[in-house]
Amino acid sequence: MQIQTLLHNIDQLSKSVGHAFAWCIVVMTLGTSYEVFVRYVLDDPTGWAFDMSYILYGGLFMMSGAYALSRGSHVRGDIFFRLMPTRVQAGIELVLLITFFYPGILALVYAGWNYSMDSVRIHEVSVNSPIGVPIWQLKLIIPAAATLLAIQGIAEVLRCIICLRTGKWPERLHDVEEMETAAMLAAAKAEEVDYQAVISGEAK
């Protein structure tokens, strides 16, 4: 139970950060719409819209990585993986996490910290903007995002160990489902209801 609580708390952290940075989409949409209006209607383009868009998109992309990992949403070739027994899946996942995931993520934490501190020290600004939009805050996201991925990786390692012991994957924290998945579940539920109606003699 304590391990399951730990998994839940790590998933919740990744979810909260991912949901918070999802608001970048709204801000980016409003800012881009404003830029289009003043550029093409008023013929008075802004000097900050481009930098705003890539800063917000970069922040969203980086800080949602742990959330995507917690939901098993990262792209991977699982055409054969999904057909394997769960213990084999867990063994492969554990080897990949230890061999590839953690060396890369820890290197990103280390290199990203040095890189971001250099940016903060010189108060780095964008070279793409005539008004010199500060971008050092975007560089700080690099080690922060890598740290969150490392924390979420702990949960993934624990899930693999639990699956190797029990033969079942621990439950993940669910909050949203892809539309395709939701549609498939709804269709399966409807078919089950119809089947139950037939066998009970209630169908017309």
C-alpha angles and dihedrals in degrees: 000000000000092000090048089051090051091050090049092050093049091047089048091052092051091045094050093050092045093050092047093053091045086078086071086079092060094047092045092049093050093045094048092047090052091049092051091050098049093040099050103023103034096024089227109115120194125243096220108045097092094049091045091054097052094041091053094041091047091050092048093047096047100041094046093058095090091046091053090048091051090054095044089242102135114115115259138153100254099155089118099022094067091055093056124097113270094247091053089049091051092049092051092046092050093050092048092048093051097038102041114004102054098041089052096044095046090048088052091051092051098041093038092054093053091043093050094045090054089052093049092047093057094036089236118215132190119274089203094066129071090210096053102241109205112246102172090099089061090054090055088062091066098072091034092055092045091051091052090050090051091052092048088048089062089060091049092051090050090050090054092050092048091049092050089054100041105024091234132095113239116245119268127220107264125202108144135014129210112258092244092052092047091049092050092049091048091049092048091049092049092050090050091052092050091048092050090050091053096050091045092052094240097113116101 
